[in-house]
């Protein structure tokens, strides 16, 4: 699992896996990014709508989350071409 979506108090949110140093910096620098809601707060972040997040940043964070999860899979279960993000 690399992404979770839900609503929190009527606001759409997205949880993404993130490397701990990167997660800490994002949480520190952006009000729209908080530690992962109902997740391991060191390895997950929660994104909420706001001016500090643009589409390109969200796309990069989603791609990074995917890559972190794929890196943790056994080789036999990894996609053949991680850049294409498709299964074997």
Biotite code that builds the C-alpha atoms (Angstrom):
import biotite.structure as struc

atoms = struc.array([
    struc.Atom([0.000, 0.000, 0.000], chain_id="A", res_id=1, res_name="UNK", atom_name="CA", element="C"),
    struc.Atom([1.463, 3.349, -0.987], chain_id="A", res_id=2, res_name="UNK", atom_name="CA", element="C"),
    struc.Atom([-1.518, 5.711, -0.790], chain_id="A", res_id=3, res_name="UNK", atom_name="CA", element="C"),
    struc.Atom([-4.702, 6.025, 1.265], chain_id="A", res_id=4, res_name="UNK", atom_name="CA", element="C"),
    struc.Atom([-7.480, 8.524, 0.629], chain_id="A", res_id=5, res_name="UNK", atom_name="CA", element="C"),
    struc.Atom([-10.336, 9.510, 2.908], chain_id="A", res_id=6, res_name="UNK", atom_name="CA", element="C"),
    struc.Atom([-12.004, 12.539, 4.434], chain_id="A", res_id=7, res_name="UNK", atom_name="CA", element="C"),
    struc.Atom([-11.280, 13.961, 7.859], chain_id="A", res_id=8, res_name="UNK", atom_name="CA", element="C"),
    struc.Atom([-13.938, 16.278, 9.295], chain_id="A", res_id=9, res_name="UNK", atom_name="CA", element="C"),
    struc.Atom([-15.270, 16.764, 5.752], chain_id="A", res_id=10, res_name="UNK", atom_name="CA", element="C"),
    struc.Atom([-11.859, 17.584, 4.227], chain_id="A", res_id=11, res_name="UNK", atom_name="CA", element="C"),
    struc.Atom([-10.342, 15.196, 1.657], chain_id="A", res_id=12, res_name="UNK", atom_name="CA", element="C"),
    struc.Atom([-6.916, 13.914, 2.746], chain_id="A", res_id=13, res_name="UNK", atom_name="CA", element="C"),
    struc.Atom([-4.273, 11.641, 1.261], chain_id="A", res_id=14, res_name="UNK", atom_name="CA", element="C"),
    struc.Atom([-1.774, 9.543, 3.225], chain_id="A", res_id=15, res_name="UNK", atom_name="CA", element="C"),
    struc.Atom([1.527, 8.784, 1.474], chain_id="A", res_id=16, res_name="UNK", atom_name="CA", element="C"),
    struc.Atom([4.611, 6.833, 2.456], chain_id="A", res_id=17, res_name="UNK", atom_name="CA", element="C"),
    struc.Atom([7.655, 9.104, 2.799], chain_id="A", res_id=18, res_name="UNK", atom_name="CA", element="C"),
    struc.Atom([11.281, 8.745, 3.905], chain_id="A", res_id=19, res_name="UNK", atom_name="CA", element="C"),
    struc.Atom([11.566, 9.994, 7.518], chain_id="A", res_id=20, res_name="UNK", atom_name="CA", element="C"),
    struc.Atom([13.955, 12.939, 6.868], chain_id="A", res_id=21, res_name="UNK", atom_name="CA", element="C"),
    struc.Atom([11.859, 14.116, 3.911], chain_id="A", res_id=22, res_name="UNK", atom_name="CA", element="C"),
    struc.Atom([8.626, 13.681, 5.893], chain_id="A", res_id=23, res_name="UNK", atom_name="CA", element="C"),
    struc.Atom([9.987, 15.737, 8.793], chain_id="A", res_id=24, res_name="UNK", atom_name="CA", element="C"),
    struc.Atom([11.025, 18.560, 6.448], chain_id="A", res_id=25, res_name="UNK", atom_name="CA", element="C"),
    struc.Atom([7.649, 18.614, 4.682], chain_id="A", res_id=26, res_name="UNK", atom_name="CA", element="C"),
    struc.Atom([5.749, 18.662, 7.988], chain_id="A", res_id=27, res_name="UNK", atom_name="CA", element="C"),
    struc.Atom([7.985, 21.469, 9.245], chain_id="A", res_id=28, res_name="UNK", atom_name="CA", element="C"),
    struc.Atom([7.719, 23.588, 6.080], chain_id="A", res_id=29, res_name="UNK", atom_name="CA", element="C"),
    struc.Atom([4.147, 23.107, 4.833], chain_id="A", res_id=30, res_name="UNK", atom_name="CA", element="C"),
    struc.Atom([0.950, 23.610, 6.829], chain_id="A", res_id=31, res_name="UNK", atom_name="CA", element="C"),
    struc.Atom([-0.868, 21.262, 4.400], chain_id="A", res_id=32, res_name="UNK", atom_name="CA", element="C"),
    struc.Atom([1.421, 18.360, 5.343], chain_id="A", res_id=33, res_name="UNK", atom_name="CA", element="C"),
    struc.Atom([1.031, 16.676, 8.727], chain_id="A", res_id=34, res_name="UNK", atom_name="CA", element="C"),
    struc.Atom([2.316, 13.413, 10.197], chain_id="A", res_id=35, res_name="UNK", atom_name="CA", element="C"),
    struc.Atom([0.406, 10.433, 8.766], chain_id="A", res_id=36, res_name="UNK", atom_name="CA", element="C"),
    struc.Atom([-3.120, 10.216, 10.162], chain_id="A", res_id=37, res_name="UNK", atom_name="CA", element="C"),
    struc.Atom([-3.601, 6.778, 11.787], chain_id="A", res_id=38, res_name="UNK", atom_name="CA", element="C"),
    struc.Atom([-0.256, 5.632, 10.335], chain_id="A", res_id=39, res_name="UNK", atom_name="CA", element="C"),
    struc.Atom([3.375, 5.355, 11.496], chain_id="A", res_id=40, res_name="UNK", atom_name="CA", element="C"),
    struc.Atom([4.082, 9.066, 11.832], chain_id="A", res_id=41, res_name="UNK", atom_name="CA", element="C"),
    struc.Atom([7.775, 8.704, 10.922], chain_id="A", res_id=42, res_name="UNK", atom_name="CA", element="C"),
    struc.Atom([7.112, 6.969, 7.590], chain_id="A", res_id=43, res_name="UNK", atom_name="CA", element="C"),
    struc.Atom([3.788, 8.445, 6.476], chain_id="A", res_id=44, res_name="UNK", atom_name="CA", element="C"),
    struc.Atom([2.516, 11.960, 5.776], chain_id="A", res_id=45, res_name="UNK", atom_name="CA", element="C"),
    struc.Atom([-0.991, 13.312, 5.319], chain_id="A", res_id=46, res_name="UNK", atom_name="CA", element="C"),
    struc.Atom([-1.739, 15.893, 2.630], chain_id="A", res_id=47, res_name="UNK", atom_name="CA", element="C"),
    struc.Atom([-4.684, 18.267, 2.899], chain_id="A", res_id=48, res_name="UNK", atom_name="CA", element="C"),
    struc.Atom([-5.779, 20.814, 0.288], chain_id="A", res_id=49, res_name="UNK", atom_name="CA", element="C"),
    struc.Atom([-4.099, 24.194, 0.408], chain_id="A", res_id=50, res_name="UNK", atom_name="CA", element="C"),
    struc.Atom([-2.005, 26.807, -1.332], chain_id="A", res_id=51, res_name="UNK", atom_name="CA", element="C"),
    struc.Atom([1.315, 25.200, -0.352], chain_id="A", res_id=52, res_name="UNK", atom_name="CA", element="C"),
    struc.Atom([0.732, 22.104, -2.491], chain_id="A", res_id=53, res_name="UNK", atom_name="CA", element="C"),
    struc.Atom([0.648, 22.212, -6.257], chain_id="A", res_id=54, res_name="UNK", atom_name="CA", element="C"),
    struc.Atom([-0.178, 19.406, -8.661], chain_id="A", res_id=55, res_name="UNK", atom_name="CA", element="C"),
    struc.Atom([3.455, 18.709, -9.567], chain_id="A", res_id=56, res_name="UNK", atom_name="CA", element="C"),
    struc.Atom([4.464, 18.360, -5.904], chain_id="A", res_id=57, res_name="UNK", atom_name="CA", element="C"),
    struc.Atom([1.593, 15.969, -5.191], chain_id="A", res_id=58, res_name="UNK", atom_name="CA", element="C"),
    struc.Atom([2.509, 13.891, -8.262], chain_id="A", res_id=59, res_name="UNK", atom_name="CA", element="C"),
    struc.Atom([6.137, 13.734, -7.083], chain_id="A", res_id=60, res_name="UNK", atom_name="CA", element="C"),
    struc.Atom([5.099, 12.704, -3.572], chain_id="A", res_id=61, res_name="UNK", atom_name="CA", element="C"),
    struc.Atom([2.815, 9.960, -4.942], chain_id="A", res_id=62, res_name="UNK", atom_name="CA", element="C"),
    struc.Atom([5.596, 8.668, -7.226], chain_id="A", res_id=63, res_name="UNK", atom_name="CA", element="C"),
    struc.Atom([8.059, 8.715, -4.333], chain_id="A", res_id=64, res_name="UNK", atom_name="CA", element="C"),
    struc.Atom([5.611, 6.795, -2.147], chain_id="A", res_id=65, res_name="UNK", atom_name="CA", element="C"),
    struc.Atom([5.201, 4.167, -4.874], chain_id="A", res_id=66, res_name="UNK", atom_name="CA", element="C"),
    struc.Atom([8.976, 3.816, -5.253], chain_id="A", res_id=67, res_name="UNK", atom_name="CA", element="C"),
    struc.Atom([9.493, 3.398, -1.496], chain_id="A", res_id=68, res_name="UNK", atom_name="CA", element="C"),
    struc.Atom([6.927, 0.605, -1.381], chain_id="A", res_id=69, res_name="UNK", atom_name="CA", element="C"),
    struc.Atom([8.338, -1.140, -4.472], chain_id="A", res_id=70, res_name="UNK", atom_name="CA", element="C"),
    struc.Atom([11.863, -1.012, -3.008], chain_id="A", res_id=71, res_name="UNK", atom_name="CA", element="C"),
    struc.Atom([10.578, -2.871, 0.041], chain_id="A", res_id=72, res_name="UNK", atom_name="CA", element="C"),
    struc.Atom([9.039, -5.710, -1.981], chain_id="A", res_id=73, res_name="UNK", atom_name="CA", element="C"),
    struc.Atom([10.858, -8.995, -2.572], chain_id="A", res_id=74, res_name="UNK", atom_name="CA", element="C"),
    struc.Atom([12.474, -8.977, -6.039], chain_id="A", res_id=75, res_name="UNK", atom_name="CA", element="C"),
    struc.Atom([10.013, -11.562, -7.358], chain_id="A", res_id=76, res_name="UNK", atom_name="CA", element="C"),
    struc.Atom([7.075, -9.263, -6.536], chain_id="A", res_id=77, res_name="UNK", atom_name="CA", element="C"),
    struc.Atom([8.564, -6.036, -7.911], chain_id="A", res_id=78, res_name="UNK", atom_name="CA", element="C"),
    struc.Atom([7.242, -4.606, -11.189], chain_id="A", res_id=79, res_name="UNK", atom_name="CA", element="C"),
    struc.Atom([9.451, -5.335, -14.184], chain_id="A", res_id=80, res_name="UNK", atom_name="CA", element="C"),
    struc.Atom([9.755, -1.640, -15.001], chain_id="A", res_id=81, res_name="UNK", atom_name="CA", element="C"),
    struc.Atom([9.241, 0.598, -11.940], chain_id="A", res_id=82, res_name="UNK", atom_name="CA", element="C"),
    struc.Atom([9.156, 3.692, -14.183], chain_id="A", res_id=83, res_name="UNK", atom_name="CA", element="C"),
    struc.Atom([6.033, 2.316, -15.908], chain_id="A", res_id=84, res_name="UNK", atom_name="CA", element="C"),
    struc.Atom([4.477, 1.287, -12.570], chain_id="A", res_id=85, res_name="UNK", atom_name="CA", element="C"),
    struc.Atom([2.977, -1.923, -13.945], chain_id="A", res_id=86, res_name="UNK", atom_name="CA", element="C"),
    struc.Atom([3.059, -5.465, -12.636], chain_id="A", res_id=87, res_name="UNK", atom_name="CA", element="C"),
    struc.Atom([4.982, -8.455, -14.006], chain_id="A", res_id=88, res_name="UNK", atom_name="CA", element="C"),
])
